[in-house]
Amino acid sequence: MRKLLNLTSWVAIAGLAWTAGYIYNARYGGELSWLRIMYEQKMALADQVQGPKRVLILGGSGAHYTVDAGVMQQELGRPVLNLGLDGPIGLDVILPSVKDKIRPGDVVLLIPEYLLLLDEDGFGDRSGQFGIAIGKPGLGRIPTQQLAQDTLMVGAPTLRALTKSSLDVVEKGKLTGYYSDPITQNGDPTVLKQRTKSKWWQMKIKAPISDYAYQRIVQFREEVEAKGATLVLGLPWLYASDDPQTIENVQKTATKLATIAPLLHDPTSFNLKTDSSFFADTHYHLNQPARRIRSVELAQQFKQVMGDQIASSPINQPSQ
């Protein structure tokens, strides 16, 4: 009996510790919690914005922090929403997490980072934990073993995260995180992070799009079309090396993506940039002037691809 009581007490203590960790990680305080909150805010915006022929921009942070949906909305005269999330969620979780918000007549613009395009199984470091945090455990058909591990880890804050949160409370009087800043009514970020300590280096792309990512995007096109919507793809802007291997792999990636859906990109540079002044804190995230340039360029490319559909659109001004 004493052993049973001891075991029961241990289980109760472990359960309380996991619950406290889950509350911090997924509900308020930890990085996952800010990502969840941003996701829920964007999904709410997708429910609120009405009107036919919306443009929904999908991807990781390479969409969230590089596209100005407000600028594109002005250029296109139709509702544009930035639904970009976070690359480590993984392609297999990002796509189904937003699929329910796609409506007939929408144009879905998917701009995947190379992190997503080169991945071999569609999952990232935050795949399982993100699904748990938004109340959809197993989203994306995560393998059972990985889901079990992620379930345990979502209740275990790291020492680094707790230390950062403690410093936030002391220095700022509140908890903050990478995605904790407000977003606009178009889903755009209101604060852009800047590179501070680490030096810039040009990224190299060592392989073309993986077979898995290619097939998953093909499947997503079918899912989008089944909803009466249209899929368009875009290459991300990237601070990259201009070495022959990178150029060849990016060109191969563009060629394959163009067989799935119309591909928005600069056919000369393939969106590879060698000027670091365009970029904020990562090789994908752009400074504000560059975001505007990028968004105007995207709108122009969008018009070239979707010109007839834009002309036949019954709306002249975006409605919300």
C-alpha positions as MATLAB code, in Angstrom:
seq = 'MRKLLNLTSWVAIAGLAWTAGYIYNARYGGELSWLRIMYEQKMALADQVQGPKRVLILGGSGAHYTVDAGVMQQELGRPVLNLGLDGPIGLDVILPSVKDKIRPGDVVLLIPEYLLLLDEDGFGDRSGQFGIAIGKPGLGRIPTQQLAQDTLMVGAPTLRALTKSSLDVVEKGKLTGYYSDPITQNGDPTVLKQRTKSKWWQMKIKAPISDYAYQRIVQFREEVEAKGATLVLGLPWLYASDDPQTIENVQKTATKLATIAPLLHDPTSFNLKTDSSFFADTHYHLNQPARRIRSVELAQQFKQVMGDQIASSPINQPSQ';
ca = [
       0.000    0.000    0.000;
       2.831    2.403    0.873;
       4.472    1.722   -2.506;
       1.180    2.427   -4.251;
       0.772    5.693   -2.353;
       4.336    6.674   -3.175;
       3.751    5.882   -6.856;
       0.491    7.835   -6.845;
       2.210   10.802   -5.226;
       5.024   10.666   -7.763;
       2.571   10.544  -10.663;
       0.611   13.461   -9.215;
       3.761   15.562   -8.759;
       4.981   14.692  -12.258;
       1.571   15.593  -13.657;
       1.564   18.940  -11.880;
       5.103   19.678  -13.103;
       4.176   18.785  -16.700;
       1.025   20.928  -16.512;
       2.992   23.914  -15.228;
       5.538   23.435  -18.004;
       2.778   23.126  -20.608;
       1.120   26.337  -19.415;
       4.430   28.183  -19.736;
       5.487   26.657  -23.051;
       2.179   26.561  -24.907;
      -0.185   29.026  -23.255;
       1.826   32.016  -22.054;
       5.499   32.810  -21.705;
       7.436   30.377  -23.873;
       8.287   30.844  -27.566;
       5.732   28.196  -28.541;
       2.998   30.157  -26.775;
       3.733   33.317  -28.795;
       3.705   31.311  -32.011;
       0.354   29.792  -31.025;
      -1.103   33.211  -30.231;
       0.095   34.643  -33.556;
      -1.370   31.655  -35.395;
      -4.736   32.065  -33.685;
      -4.760   35.792  -34.473;
      -4.078   35.092  -38.139;
      -6.770   32.440  -38.325;
      -9.230   34.891  -36.771;
      -8.309   37.464  -39.437;
      -8.914   34.861  -42.138;
     -12.420   34.351  -40.719;
     -13.116   38.087  -40.565;
     -11.903   39.161  -44.005;
     -14.720   38.676  -46.494;
     -14.953   39.147  -50.226;
     -14.165   36.961  -53.212;
     -10.703   36.379  -54.619;
      -8.681   36.882  -51.465;
      -4.940   36.273  -51.628;
      -3.671   34.109  -48.768;
       0.115   34.105  -48.338;
       1.474   30.929  -46.728;
       4.908   29.796  -45.608;
       7.217   30.047  -42.641;
       8.774   33.159  -41.162;
      10.270   33.699  -44.627;
       6.748   34.720  -45.633;
       5.742   36.389  -42.368;
       8.773   38.693  -42.203;
       9.312   39.359  -45.925;
       5.925   40.153  -47.456;
       3.910   43.290  -46.729;
       0.358   42.125  -47.369;
      -0.931   45.655  -46.831;
       1.189   46.934  -49.730;
       0.117   44.038  -51.941;
      -3.522   44.734  -51.083;
      -3.137   48.324  -52.282;
      -1.397   47.176  -55.468;
      -3.883   44.432  -56.297;
      -7.152   45.951  -55.090;
      -8.215   42.749  -53.383;
      -7.905   41.413  -49.827;
      -4.444   40.062  -49.033;
      -3.611   38.223  -45.810;
      -0.173   37.275  -44.552;
      -0.662   33.845  -42.948;
       3.062   33.054  -42.782;
       4.071   31.128  -39.657;
       7.395   29.498  -38.718;
       9.625   27.223  -40.800;
      10.479   24.700  -38.037;
       6.777   23.790  -37.856;
       7.424   21.865  -41.079;
       5.597   21.733  -44.387;
       3.407   18.800  -43.324;
       2.012   20.808  -40.397;
       1.972   24.335  -41.839;
      -0.216   23.371  -44.803;
      -3.017   21.522  -42.958;
      -2.996   24.116  -40.168;
      -4.300   26.771  -42.590;
      -6.174   24.616  -45.105;
      -9.558   25.060  -43.393;
      -9.402   28.831  -44.014;
      -9.247   28.485  -47.804;
     -12.487   29.439  -49.558;
     -13.756   29.169  -53.131;
     -12.239   31.922  -55.275;
      -9.165   32.408  -53.073;
      -5.685   32.497  -54.525;
      -3.195   30.778  -52.228;
       0.374   32.057  -52.604;
       2.798   29.594  -51.019;
       6.328   30.936  -50.474;
       8.325   28.135  -48.817;
      11.837   28.706  -47.497;
      14.563   26.300  -48.622;
      14.406   24.854  -45.106;
      10.996   23.511  -46.148;
      11.862   22.747  -49.771;
      14.904   20.621  -48.916;
      13.302   18.692  -46.053;
      12.936   14.947  -46.546;
       9.924   14.182  -44.339;
       7.879   17.374  -43.923;
       8.502   17.753  -40.203;
      10.594   20.193  -38.181;
      11.652   20.800  -34.607;
       8.295   22.361  -33.676;
       5.925   20.142  -35.658;
       4.503   18.034  -32.852;
       4.569   20.714  -30.174;
       2.819   23.209  -32.430;
      -0.019   20.771  -33.115;
      -0.393   20.143  -29.400;
      -0.347   23.864  -28.609;
      -3.150   24.696  -31.079;
      -5.277   21.798  -29.845;
      -4.628   19.501  -32.831;
      -2.160   16.878  -31.607;
      -0.885   14.706  -34.433;
      -1.633   17.335  -37.074;
       0.171   16.418  -40.270;
       0.209   12.716  -39.333;
       3.293   12.991  -37.180;
       4.746    9.558  -36.350;
       3.555    8.188  -33.025;
       7.013    8.064  -31.460;
       7.774   11.668  -32.372;
       4.364   12.789  -31.119;
       4.946   11.025  -27.789;
       8.350   12.679  -27.382;
       6.966   16.089  -28.330;
       4.101   15.665  -25.859;
       6.575   15.101  -23.046;
       8.786   17.993  -24.142;
       5.942   20.507  -24.378;
       5.692   20.227  -20.609;
       9.419   20.697  -20.006;
      10.668   24.310  -20.267;
      14.365   24.691  -20.959;
      16.655   26.499  -18.533;
      17.540   28.964  -21.285;
      13.884   29.835  -21.873;
      13.180   30.276  -18.171;
      16.262   32.468  -17.766;
      15.176   34.679  -20.660;
      11.674   35.003  -19.243;
      13.054   35.935  -15.830;
      15.197   38.654  -17.395;
      12.191   39.907  -19.377;
      10.176   40.330  -16.201;
      13.025   42.175  -14.479;
      14.014   44.388  -17.427;
      10.701   44.878  -19.259;
       8.082   44.081  -16.670;
       6.481   41.468  -18.912;
       7.170   38.264  -20.809;
       8.129   38.542  -24.484;
       9.173   36.284  -27.336;
      10.218   36.278  -30.958;
       6.601   36.262  -32.163;
       5.057   38.233  -29.304;
       4.769   41.555  -31.153;
       1.350   42.632  -32.505;
       0.366   42.006  -36.113;
      -1.604   44.233  -38.486;
      -5.094   43.631  -39.851;
      -3.382   42.020  -42.859;
      -1.380   39.663  -40.635;
       1.910   41.502  -41.153;
       4.476   41.949  -38.359;
       4.685   45.367  -36.737;
       8.240   44.892  -35.431;
      11.203   43.665  -37.458;
      14.161   42.149  -35.636;
      17.674   43.244  -36.604;
      20.930   41.339  -36.735;
      23.119   42.496  -33.860;
      26.128   40.362  -32.967;
      26.678   37.647  -35.546;
      28.327   38.511  -38.855;
      26.659   37.948  -42.204;
      27.621   35.024  -44.395;
      26.133   34.025  -47.722;
      23.970   30.929  -47.594;
      24.667   28.076  -49.974;
      21.934   25.815  -51.327;
      23.508   22.383  -51.585;
      20.620   20.452  -53.143;
      17.468   21.068  -55.193;
      13.947   20.572  -53.858;
      13.484   17.144  -52.279;
      11.169   14.590  -53.857;
       9.117   14.590  -50.669;
       8.576   18.359  -50.648;
       7.710   18.288  -54.346;
       5.062   15.600  -53.874;
       3.643   17.323  -50.790;
       3.178   20.583  -52.688;
       1.557   18.665  -55.564;
      -0.853   17.184  -53.019;
      -1.494   20.625  -51.564;
      -2.375   21.982  -55.020;
      -5.010   19.236  -55.284;
      -6.336   20.138  -51.824;
      -6.517   23.823  -52.755;
      -8.264   23.131  -56.055;
     -10.761   20.839  -54.317;
     -11.856   23.914  -52.354;
     -12.399   25.900  -55.541;
      -9.247   27.967  -55.007;
      -6.037   28.447  -56.998;
      -2.462   27.748  -55.935;
       0.417   30.016  -56.932;
       3.992   29.481  -55.781;
       6.791   31.952  -55.077;
      10.527   31.680  -54.576;
      11.756   33.400  -51.403;
      14.264   36.231  -51.417;
      17.486   34.849  -49.989;
      20.844   36.356  -49.013;
      22.870   33.725  -50.797;
      26.121   32.775  -52.390;
      26.422   33.119  -56.150;
      28.498   29.967  -56.462;
      27.619   27.615  -59.370;
      26.206   24.889  -57.106;
      23.742   27.244  -55.399;
      22.608   28.759  -58.688;
      22.157   25.335  -60.289;
      20.164   23.942  -57.362;
      17.905   26.974  -57.151;
      17.270   26.850  -60.902;
      16.409   23.146  -60.670;
      14.076   23.912  -57.777;
      12.356   26.664  -59.758;
      11.944   24.405  -62.790;
      10.273   21.679  -60.721;
       8.029   24.084  -58.812;
       6.851   25.609  -62.090;
       5.499   22.201  -63.114;
       3.152   22.303  -60.105;
       1.723   25.821  -60.337;
       2.586   29.293  -61.669;
       5.837   30.411  -60.034;
       6.465   34.044  -59.068;
      10.159   34.933  -59.236;
      12.776   36.955  -61.049;
      13.892   34.652  -63.895;
      17.295   36.347  -64.005;
      18.335   36.287  -60.342;
      15.952   33.565  -59.126;
      15.509   35.850  -56.079;
      19.087   35.268  -54.885;
      20.445   38.465  -53.331;
      24.084   39.273  -52.630;
      23.408   42.563  -50.808;
      22.993   41.964  -47.073;
      21.545   45.454  -46.543;
      18.166   44.138  -47.731;
      17.973   41.755  -44.800;
      17.058   42.079  -41.132;
      18.039   39.294  -38.718;
      18.106   36.212  -40.978;
      18.899   35.275  -44.561;
      15.166   35.491  -45.360;
      13.741   38.288  -43.195;
      13.752   41.698  -44.861;
      14.121   45.259  -43.639;
      11.116   47.511  -44.120;
      12.276   49.186  -47.391;
      13.128   45.783  -48.852;
       9.748   44.380  -47.769;
       8.023   47.101  -49.740;
      10.191   46.503  -52.823;
       9.590   42.769  -52.518;
       5.824   43.196  -52.125;
       5.438   45.566  -55.073;
       7.476   43.145  -57.170;
       5.293   40.236  -56.043;
       2.137   42.178  -56.910;
       3.471   42.900  -60.399;
       4.390   39.256  -60.922;
       0.994   38.246  -59.577;
      -0.748   40.508  -62.098;
       1.231   38.966  -64.941;
       0.211   35.461  -63.901;
      -3.374   36.182  -62.794;
      -4.149   39.146  -65.045;
      -7.375   37.823  -66.535;
      -8.747   36.762  -63.163;
      -7.939   40.163  -61.649;
      -9.689   41.935  -64.507;
     -12.814   39.827  -64.024;
     -12.856   40.264  -60.265;
     -16.118   41.908  -59.094;
     -14.339   43.935  -56.408;
     -12.421   47.158  -56.873;
     -11.542   47.735  -53.238;
     -10.689   45.167  -50.565;
     -13.434   44.613  -48.028;
     -13.253   43.456  -44.474;
];
